[in-house]
Structures are given as structure tokens and as C-alpha cells.
């Protein structure tokens, strides 16, 4: 594994998806840290998401948006 890939893997391990989303203003509930959390994603459509359309998965440190149909992690926001 290259040094770059090791660094990327380390960042993904050390920075939680919940913390990254919170930093960018996404309101993700923080109770129940080890279960999926829903939030509103503004990365699709007109940017106004009326209802939670994305779900964060702390165990895999990623999230899936049902509106965007994309999986993202802490480096792919």
C-alpha cells in the first residue's frame, strides 16, 4: 500500500463522519453514536431538502443519500 493510501486510510479511521457532517452544518443527531443517523442532504436537487434524505453510518464511517444515490465518507463530502 502506498504512503498516500495509508494516510487516507488513517484519516478515515480517525475522523468520524458525524464530526465532519457537524462541522459543515449538517444537523445529525449525536445520541446513539453507534447506530445510523438521518439528516437532510443539500447536495442534490435545488439544495433545499425538506425531509431527511441521508443516513450516516458511524460503524463504516460513511453516509448514503437516497436523493443523490451516493455513498460518501469523511473525505468525499
C-alpha positions in Angstrom: 0.0 0.0 0.0 1.4 3.4 -0.9 2.1 6.1 1.6 -0.8 8.2 0.3 -3.3 5.3 0.6 -2.1 4.7 4.2 -2.5 8.3 5.0 -6.0 8.4 3.5 -7.0 5.2 5.4 -5.6 6.7 8.7 -7.7 9.9 8.2 -10.8 8.0 7.5 -10.2 5.9 10.7 -9.5 8.9 12.9 -12.1 11.4 11.7 -15.7 10.4 12.3 -18.3 11.1 9.6 -20.6 12.5 12.3 -17.9 15.1 13.3 -17.3 16.1 9.6 -21.0 16.5 8.9 -21.5 18.6 12.0 -18.5 20.8 11.1 -20.2 21.6 7.8 -23.5 22.4 9.4 -25.5 19.2 8.8 -27.7 18.5 11.8 -27.0 14.9 12.7 -28.3 13.6 16.0 -25.4 12.6 18.2 -27.3 10.4 20.6 -26.8 6.7 19.9 -23.3 7.1 18.3 -23.1 3.6 17.1 -26.3 3.4 15.0 -27.3 5.1 11.8 -28.4 8.7 12.0 -30.7 10.5 9.5 -30.1 14.1 8.3 -31.0 16.4 5.5 -28.7 16.4 2.5 -28.5 19.6 0.4 -26.1 18.2 -2.2 -28.9 17.2 -4.7 -31.9 18.9 -6.3 -32.3 22.6 -5.6 -30.3 22.4 -2.3 -33.4 22.5 -0.1 -34.1 19.1 1.4 -37.5 19.2 3.1 -37.0 15.9 5.0 -34.1 13.7 6.0 -32.9 12.0 2.9 -29.4 10.8 4.0 -28.3 8.4 6.6 -24.9 8.4 8.4 -23.4 5.0 9.4 -20.9 5.5 12.2 -19.7 1.9 12.1 -18.5 2.3 8.5 -17.8 6.0 8.9 -19.8 6.8 5.8 -23.2 8.0 4.7 -25.7 7.3 2.0 -28.0 9.9 0.4 -31.2 8.4 -1.0 -31.7 11.6 -3.1 -28.2 11.6 -4.5 -27.9 7.8 -4.7 -24.3 8.1 -3.5 -22.2 6.7 -0.7 -19.7 9.2 0.8 -17.1 9.2 3.5 -15.3 11.8 5.5 -13.1 12.7 2.5 -15.8 12.6 -0.2 -18.4 15.2 1.0 
